[in-house]
């Protein structure tokens, strides 16, 4: 797949991730189906939230506060350095055949650094997507348990 195709796939993935994130983070809404008072509903919501946390091990406040994976220039430095080293070695070999190993190593190092940077960015995107999926799965389990509890107490869930 060419670079343009990869970028399109990345953009499509980010858009899909944002759409799914909004849906997955939506809290279930409870409607009193048996004439429960607002005070009773608040009491039931607290009890069901506590029960869902106990059953799933998921604390929605902790999930929401979980920071995203680190990003920036420090992340991926290993891929860039490794790419530069591999590129320099390959460039030196090709340069030696052509008659100038130093120039070949410099060109290879530059190309390897760029390739390593691309790998670093892809690895970071993958880590962010994985972290988001884990958050969605955790909140999905919590919301399912919470909804089951509230339904059992006579609420209609949406």
N, C-alpha and C positions, 0 to 999 in steps of 0.2 A: 504494500500500500504506500503511495507517495505521501509526502509531507502534507499536502493540502487535504488529502483524504483523512489522514490521522488527525489533523486539526479539526476537521468537520466532525469526526467521531467524538473528539474530546468535548467540543462545544455541545453536541447533542447529549453527551453523557452528563455534563454539568446541568443543562436545562432539565433533563429528566430527574436528576438528583434533587434539584431545587423543588420541582413539582411534587415529588414523592415526599420530600422533607416536610413540606407544608401539610400534606394530607396526614402523614404519620404522626406529626406532633399535635394534631388537633385532639383536644381532650374530649372524651365522651360527655354528652350532655344528658342529664337525668331530668325526666319530667314526672311529677307525682301522678301516678295512675289510680291511686286509692285515697285521694283526698288528704295526703300528708301535708302538715303545716310546714311553713318555711323553716321553723325551728327544728322540726323532726327531720326534714330533708338535710339540713346542715349537719345534724348529729349523725345521720346515716352516711352522708358523704365522708365525714371524718373517720367513722368506723370502717367503712369499705376501703378507703384509701390506706388506712393502717393495715387492714387485712391483706390487701393486694400487695403491699410492700413486703409483708411477712411471707406471703406465699411465693412471690417471685424473686425476692431479694433485690428488687429494683426500687431505688429511691428517686422519684422524678426530679427532685431538687438537685441531687448529685449528678444525674444524667445531664440536666440542663447546664450545670456549672462545669462540666468536663471540657477542658480546653481542647481546641483542635490540635492535630499533630503539628510539631514545629515546622516552620518554613523559613525561607530566606537563604542568604548566601552560605551560611555555615552548614546547612543541610545539603547533602549531595556533594560536598567537597571531595569525598573519597572517590565518587564516580568520575569527577573531573580529573583528579590527579591520576587515577588509574588509566583513564582514557588517554591522558597526555603521555604517560609512560609507554602504553602500548603503541600509541601513534608514533612516538619518537623512535621506538625500536624498529617498527615496520618501515618508517620513513628512512631511517639510517641504512637499512638493508637495501631498499630501493635506490636511495641516493648513492650508495657505494657502487651499485651496478652502473648507475648513470655517471659516476665520477665525482660526486660531491656528497659524501655521507652527512656532513654537517647541515647542509641546506635541506636535504631530505628529512633529517631528524627534526628540524625546526618546523617544516611544513606538516610532518606527521604529528608532531606534538600539538600544533594548533588545531588540526582536524580532530585529533583524539580528545582534546579538551572540549570542543564543541559537542562531539558525540557523547562524552561523559555528562555534559550539562543537560543534554536532551534526556538521557537515562535518569538523571537526578530528578528532573521535573516530572517525568512519567512516574517514577517511584513515589514522589510526593503526592501526585494526583491519586495514585492507587491507595496510599495510606489514608488520605482524606476520605476517599470513597468508602474504604473499609471501616473507618471510625464512624462515619455517618450511618452505615448499615448497622453497625453494632448498636448505636443509639436508637435507631428506628426499631430494631428487634426487641430491645429492652423495653422501650416504651409501649410497643405493641403488646408484649406479654403483660405488662402492668395494666394497660387499658382494658385488656380482655378480662383479667381477674377482677378489676374494679367494676366493670360492666356486669359481670356475672353476679357479683355481690349485690349491686344496686337492683338488678332485675329480681333477685331473690327476695328483696325487701319491698317489692311492689312498685318499682319505677320503670317507666318506658325509657329505653336508652337510644340515643341518636348520636 
